[in-house]
Amino acid sequence: MTALRGAQKSAKGVSLYSRYVNRPAGRILAAGAYRVGLTPNQVTLVSAAFTFAGIAAVALVRPSWPLALAVYAALVVGFAFDSADGQLARLTGKGGPAGEWLDHVVDCAKMVALHTAVLIAFYRFFELPGDGWLLLPLGFQLAAVVTFCGGLLTEQLKRGRPTGNTPAAPPSRLRAIALLPVDYGVFCLVFLTLGAPGVFRVAYAALAVVHALFLVAFLAKWFRELSALPRLPA
């Protein structure tokens, strides 16, 4: 566990949930995976198994309180294993481009699939005020995917470019609090309300609006940061 504590990513740009809940949970799971001899890629697949089981349940099972608890547990455990694979890779030195690729592909797939599952559940099980509500998961899905891909692309474009000698600022607790509404772990909490479909619909819609607003802010920030970077020599 001591070695795993040294295998953590920077806390910069991470919400309080990921910093104090998901990463510590992932550290415990990574330690267990290490003891039983799992590879980082196998841990990624375990994460996918939990996550997609929960997603399938959203689409296929009529909403109820038992379903709400089961879906939330599956998504949260899957998210913790998603943190564990990277920690295990840094601990063992067995990470690489293929493992990072697999991790990102699974992350992207779960975002698309989860909102698609909500759309299917809306259509099959919910008494919606109007058909326009079926567009909500599509809009939420768009905001989530563009945020994910935009963040990854920004990170990749910054690599190899000089950023000056300004020392890195310490992680901001205020920023960590502000990022809570767009943390995947906090999003999972919405599924605890599946036993009350009306409450779920309102909570899901509220988070969709928040994600859309954050997307606008993120896009402006990333474009500004990339515009300030010097061009690479030809």
Buried (B, 14 or more C-beta within 10 A) or exposed (E): EEEBEEBBEEBEEBBBBBBEBBBBBBBBBBBEBBEEEBBBBBBBBBBBBBBBBBBBBBBEBEBBEEBBBBBBBBBBBBBBBBBBBBBBBBBBEEBEEEBBEBBBEBBBBBBBBBBBBBBBBBBEBBEEEEEEBBEBBBBBBBBBBBBBEBEEEBEEEEEEEEEEEEEEEEEEEEBBEBBBBBBBBBBBBBBBBBBBBEEBBEBBBEBBBBBBEBBEEBBEEBEEEEEEEEEEEE
